[in-house]
Amino acid sequence: MWQAVGTNGELQSPNREFIRFRITLNTTDTKQTPRLLDIQLHDIPKSPYERLGFARPVVLDSNGSWESVLENAYDIITTGEINGADTLDFKLPFNDGKRVSLDNEKQVQIADEIYRIRTLTDEKASDGSILTSVYAEAAFYDLTYSAEKQPTEFNAARADEALRYALQGTGWSVGTVNVSTLRTWACEEKNALAILRQVQNIHGGDLVFDSRNRLVSLLTFSGKDSGALFAYKKNLTSIKRVVDTRSLVTRLYAYGRDGITFSSINDGKEYVEDYTYSSEVRVSTLDCSNFTNPYQMLEFANMRLAEYARPRVSYVLSAMDLSVLTGYEHEQWTLGDIVTVDDRDLNMTIKTRIIRRQYNLQEPWKTVLELSSKLRELGDSSTNVVADQLDQSSVVQQEVKDMVPFNHLRNSRADNGFAYWQNSGFEVDSENGVSGTASFKATGVTGTKSISQTVYPSSRRSYTISAQIGSENLQKGTNGQVGIEIEFEYEDGTTETRFIDLF
């Protein structure tokens, strides 16, 4: 039985060993005979795995077709954040027959997501076993290497106009944009991904990347109310609630391009205030150097202050994805969704949003979720820097930046012990942390103690190194040093070492 082609050109007939076409040619001009010149058939297969749970990495060839399914891969972790990072880590036995299919810059597919291999690490253990560790980044990271963009200005423009400018010449296109804010601003970012991040920062909403179809969307809200419930004795194994006021701000100054302010439309004030949570004056300055319109800058400052004037409340869960089990498909959730958390011991029943997900594909019951607002990593853009204490008052000046960079340092909070670190003399302090509950600690003696990590950052013009140390009762000997030593390796193979003294 013949089946008509679908509205989008897809074949409707069932899969068989061959395809047979029947084509009917029509014409309204009896003097012309219609001819068939060409038939194009595009093979766009479905994802090898429909869901993350129990999926395995699939290596793609240069044409994007499946090359090999890595059935023996293990410790498969995808880490995703709203408007942030999207990475993949897994391991494979070195003697696996499909190890040869792995190579730097090759693409790997996980369900619907596409990643590109950035680092391959072969490691031999003390028992003689050899394994390969793979670190890959989502395909959209390639937008960092786009052709350099020239500075431009947007005049009362919607977000989709700036998105199209960012993606021009990259092979990516604009998807759905339902953020309706108008912004007048100067764009000085050089690559496509940096511009996309800046657009999201200025217009608001959630950036969503569709790597398979090479589409970028900006949505007012990228998730849904999933209806999923996390509760003890069901799918919740542990929960941590953190209420953080270190970045609390009640008075926010803002300065735009060439130092413009919104004082002329704000009762002569160069700042906005919000004392809903605290009556204490806590001052911060917002970088609005891209803005040239004071009205939009005032709107933007109020939007940011609404976030800063309240404590950051974070919930970190260790939970199981029940949707992988038969009969529990309705419990499905994904990054950005709203879920319900019920814990009677903490007297807590809340509806909140998944803003970070560390998903264990092989063992979905070991998945870690961060809800509402993520805990800050060292190097996170929202980490505040205390600059001054004014006249013995409680006014604190701090710098709050609003970009979303990638933190290349892994396990910087010691959440996973010494994972990813080479350690010589340090220990993990699980009771005292800064942005989390743990930290690294060294008890001083004669000699050197160190921890080190090698990172492979994207190609950028500048980088930021940040750290915080506990210096109570710290005394240096005659030749003692406390700091960070950084060794740079350049493309030509040369190296350079710099030491940053922290005490």
Solvent accessible surface area in square Angstrom, and as a share of the most:
residue,aa,sasa,rsa
1,M,220,0.98
2,W,111,0.39
3,Q,86,0.38
4,A,86,0.67
5,V,91,0.52
6,G,17,0.16
7,T,143,0.83
8,N,134,0.69
9,G,48,0.46
10,E,83,0.37
11,L,75,0.37
12,Q,95,0.42
13,S,58,0.37
14,P,84,0.53
15,N,145,0.75
16,R,177,0.64
17,E,174,0.78
18,F,137,0.57
19,I,84,0.43
20,R,167,0.61
21,F,93,0.39
22,R,162,0.59
23,I,80,0.41
24,T,107,0.62
25,L,86,0.43
26,N,127,0.65
27,T,68,0.40
28,T,146,0.85
29,D,64,0.33
30,T,136,0.79
31,K,184,0.78
32,Q,118,0.53
33,T,114,0.66
34,P,47,0.29
35,R,188,0.69
36,L,90,0.45
37,L,150,0.75
38,D,93,0.48
39,I,80,0.41
40,Q,136,0.60
41,L,104,0.52
42,H,132,0.59
43,D,126,0.65
44,I,140,0.71
45,P,56,0.35
46,K,172,0.73
47,S,18,0.12
48,P,35,0.22
49,Y,63,0.24
50,E,155,0.70
51,R,85,0.31
52,L,30,0.15
53,G,13,0.12
54,F,91,0.38
55,A,0,0.00
56,R,43,0.16
57,P,0,0.00
58,V,0,0.00
59,V,0,0.00
60,L,7,0.03
61,D,48,0.25
62,S,118,0.76
63,N,132,0.68
64,G,39,0.37
65,S,56,0.36
66,W,112,0.39
67,E,82,0.37
68,S,15,0.10
69,V,41,0.23
70,L,2,0.01
71,E,96,0.43
72,N,89,0.46
73,A,1,0.01
74,Y,63,0.24
75,D,62,0.32
76,I,0,0.00
77,I,39,0.20
78,T,3,0.02
79,T,16,0.09
80,G,3,0.03
81,E,31,0.14
82,I,37,0.19
83,N,23,0.12
84,G,6,0.05
85,A,24,0.18
86,D,27,0.14
87,T,17,0.10
88,L,0,0.00
89,D,23,0.12
90,F,3,0.01
91,K,63,0.27
92,L,0,0.00
93,P,44,0.28
94,F,82,0.34
95,N,136,0.70
96,D,21,0.11
97,G,67,0.65
98,K,68,0.29
99,R,37,0.14
100,V,134,0.77
101,S,10,0.06
102,L,7,0.04
103,D,79,0.41
104,N,69,0.35
105,E,84,0.38
106,K,50,0.21
107,Q,43,0.19
108,V,0,0.00
109,Q,7,0.03
110,I,0,0.00
111,A,8,0.06
112,D,77,0.40
113,E,59,0.27
114,I,14,0.07
115,Y,5,0.02
116,R,53,0.19
117,I,0,0.00
118,R,36,0.13
119,T,19,0.11
120,L,44,0.22
121,T,70,0.41
122,D,74,0.38
123,E,98,0.44
124,K,140,0.59
125,A,47,0.36
126,S,127,0.82
127,D,115,0.59
128,G,38,0.37
129,S,58,0.37
130,I,68,0.34
131,L,39,0.20
132,T,0,0.00
133,S,30,0.19
134,V,4,0.02
135,Y,37,0.14
136,A,0,0.00
137,E,6,0.03
138,A,1,0.01
139,A,6,0.04
140,F,8,0.03
141,Y,7,0.03
142,D,39,0.20
143,L,5,0.03
144,T,11,0.06
145,Y,111,0.42
146,S,26,0.17
147,A,87,0.68
148,E,93,0.42
149,K,24,0.10
150,Q,125,0.55
151,P,79,0.50
152,T,41,0.24
153,E,121,0.54
154,F,9,0.04
155,N,127,0.65
156,A,53,0.41
157,A,4,0.03
158,R,118,0.43
159,A,0,0.00
160,D,40,0.21
161,E,78,0.35
162,A,0,0.00
163,L,0,0.00
164,R,129,0.47
165,Y,50,0.19
166,A,0,0.00
167,L,5,0.03
168,Q,131,0.58
169,G,84,0.80
170,T,27,0.16
171,G,58,0.56
172,W,15,0.05
173,S,59,0.38
174,V,36,0.21
175,G,30,0.29
176,T,81,0.47
177,V,40,0.23
178,N,80,0.41
179,V,10,0.06
180,S,76,0.49
181,T,39,0.22
182,L,79,0.39
183,R,2,0.01
184,T,20,0.12
185,W,1,0.00
186,A,3,0.02
187,C,1,0.00
188,E,91,0.41
189,E,39,0.18
190,K,74,0.31
191,N,28,0.15
192,A,0,0.00
193,L,5,0.03
194,A,23,0.18
195,I,0,0.00
196,L,0,0.00
197,R,16,0.06
198,Q,15,0.07
199,V,0,0.00
200,Q,20,0.09
201,N,13,0.07
202,I,3,0.01
203,H,5,0.02
204,G,12,0.12
205,G,24,0.23
206,D,8,0.04
207,L,13,0.06
208,V,56,0.32
209,F,28,0.12
210,D,49,0.25
211,S,10,0.06
212,R,85,0.31
213,N,99,0.51
214,R,101,0.37
215,L,61,0.31
216,V,0,0.00
217,S,17,0.11
218,L,0,0.00
219,L,34,0.17
220,T,85,0.49
221,F,82,0.34
222,S,35,0.22
223,G,20,0.19
224,K,112,0.48
225,D,84,0.43
226,S,21,0.14
227,G,63,0.60
228,A,1,0.01
229,L,62,0.31
230,F,0,0.00
231,A,14,0.11
232,Y,95,0.36
233,K,215,0.91
234,K,74,0.32
235,N,6,0.03
236,L,6,0.03
237,T,87,0.50
238,S,51,0.33
239,I,29,0.15
240,K,65,0.28
241,R,107,0.39
242,V,41,0.24
243,V,90,0.52
244,D,16,0.08
245,T,53,0.31
246,R,96,0.35
247,S,13,0.08
248,L,8,0.04
249,V,0,0.00
250,T,0,0.00
251,R,55,0.20
252,L,0,0.00
253,Y,52,0.20
254,A,0,0.00
255,Y,84,0.32
256,G,5,0.05
257,R,73,0.27
258,D,141,0.73
259,G,47,0.45
260,I,57,0.29
261,T,32,0.19
262,F,0,0.00
263,S,26,0.17
264,S,104,0.67
265,I,55,0.28
266,N,31,0.16
267,D,136,0.71
268,G,60,0.58
269,K,85,0.36
270,E,63,0.28
271,Y,39,0.15
272,V,11,0.07
273,E,64,0.29
274,D,29,0.15
275,Y,83,0.31
276,T,101,0.59
277,Y,120,0.46
278,S,22,0.14
279,S,103,0.67
280,E,65,0.29
281,V,42,0.24
282,R,47,0.17
283,V,11,0.07
284,S,0,0.00
285,T,44,0.26
286,L,0,0.00
287,D,90,0.47
288,C,3,0.02
289,S,56,0.36
290,N,25,0.13
291,F,3,0.01
292,T,50,0.29
293,N,42,0.22
294,P,38,0.24
295,Y,142,0.54
296,Q,21,0.09
297,M,0,0.00
298,L,31,0.16
299,E,88,0.39
300,F,2,0.01
301,A,0,0.00
302,N,71,0.36
303,M,64,0.29
304,R,28,0.10
305,L,5,0.02
306,A,53,0.41
307,E,96,0.43
308,Y,26,0.10
309,A,0,0.00
310,R,101,0.37
311,P,27,0.17
312,R,60,0.22
313,V,46,0.27
314,S,3,0.02
315,Y,20,0.07
316,V,25,0.14
317,L,1,0.00
318,S,33,0.21
319,A,0,0.00
320,M,40,0.18
321,D,11,0.05
322,L,12,0.06
323,S,3,0.02
324,V,29,0.16
325,L,69,0.34
326,T,132,0.77
327,G,51,0.49
328,Y,94,0.36
329,E,75,0.34
330,H,128,0.57
331,E,15,0.07
332,Q,89,0.39
333,W,15,0.05
334,T,59,0.34
335,L,39,0.19
336,G,0,0.00
337,D,1,0.00
338,I,48,0.25
339,V,1,0.00
340,T,30,0.17
341,V,0,0.00
342,D,20,0.10
343,D,4,0.02
344,R,193,0.71
345,D,136,0.70
346,L,72,0.36
347,N,142,0.73
348,M,9,0.04
349,T,92,0.54
350,I,41,0.21
351,K,128,0.54
352,T,17,0.10
353,R,44,0.16
354,I,0,0.00
355,I,23,0.12
356,R,43,0.16
357,R,32,0.12
358,Q,51,0.23
359,Y,4,0.02
360,N,15,0.07
361,L,0,0.00
362,Q,56,0.25
363,E,48,0.21
364,P,0,0.00
365,W,110,0.39
366,K,109,0.46
367,T,0,0.00
368,V,42,0.24
369,L,0,0.00
370,E,5,0.02
371,L,0,0.00
372,S,52,0.33
373,S,29,0.19
374,K,56,0.24
375,L,17,0.08
376,R,10,0.04
377,E,41,0.18
378,L,42,0.21
379,G,32,0.31
380,D,24,0.12
381,S,28,0.18
382,S,19,0.12
383,T,47,0.28
384,N,29,0.15
385,V,92,0.53
386,V,96,0.55
387,A,73,0.57
388,D,70,0.36
389,Q,104,0.46
390,L,69,0.34
391,D,137,0.71
392,Q,187,0.83
393,S,47,0.30
394,S,54,0.35
395,V,31,0.18
396,V,29,0.16
397,Q,54,0.24
398,Q,6,0.03
399,E,82,0.37
400,V,6,0.04
401,K,109,0.46
402,D,24,0.13
403,M,99,0.44
404,V,39,0.22
405,P,57,0.36
406,F,24,0.10
407,N,56,0.29
408,H,42,0.19
409,L,64,0.32
410,R,69,0.25
411,N,19,0.10
412,S,10,0.07
413,R,24,0.09
414,A,2,0.02
415,D,73,0.38
416,N,85,0.44
417,G,26,0.25
418,F,65,0.27
419,A,40,0.31
420,Y,109,0.41
421,W,39,0.14
422,Q,140,0.62
423,N,64,0.33
424,S,64,0.41
425,G,43,0.41
426,F,48,0.20
427,E,82,0.37
428,V,51,0.29
429,D,23,0.12
430,S,76,0.49
431,E,144,0.65
432,N,95,0.49
433,G,34,0.33
434,V,59,0.34
435,S,10,0.07
436,G,16,0.16
437,T,63,0.36
438,A,11,0.09
439,S,33,0.21
440,F,39,0.16
441,K,90,0.38
442,A,41,0.32
443,T,83,0.48
444,G,72,0.69
445,V,103,0.59
446,T,144,0.84
447,G,64,0.62
448,T,122,0.71
449,K,72,0.31
450,S,52,0.34
451,I,41,0.21
452,S,55,0.35
453,Q,38,0.17
454,T,101,0.59
455,V,55,0.32
456,Y,141,0.53
457,P,59,0.37
458,S,8,0.05
459,S,81,0.53
460,R,88,0.32
461,R,188,0.69
462,S,87,0.56
463,Y,106,0.40
464,T,121,0.70
465,I,92,0.47
466,S,51,0.33
467,A,50,0.39
468,Q,112,0.50
469,I,67,0.34
470,G,66,0.63
471,S,47,0.30
472,E,140,0.63
473,N,154,0.79
474,L,59,0.29
475,Q,164,0.73
476,K,80,0.34
477,G,56,0.54
478,T,140,0.82
479,N,142,0.73
480,G,32,0.30
481,Q,125,0.55
482,V,43,0.24
483,G,32,0.31
484,I,46,0.23
485,E,121,0.54
486,I,31,0.16
487,E,119,0.53
488,F,64,0.27
489,E,135,0.60
490,Y,100,0.38
491,E,186,0.84
492,D,110,0.57
493,G,50,0.48
494,T,76,0.44
495,T,78,0.45
496,E,61,0.27
497,T,80,0.46
498,R,130,0.47
499,F,80,0.33
500,I,69,0.35
501,D,83,0.43
502,L,60,0.30
503,F,90,0.38
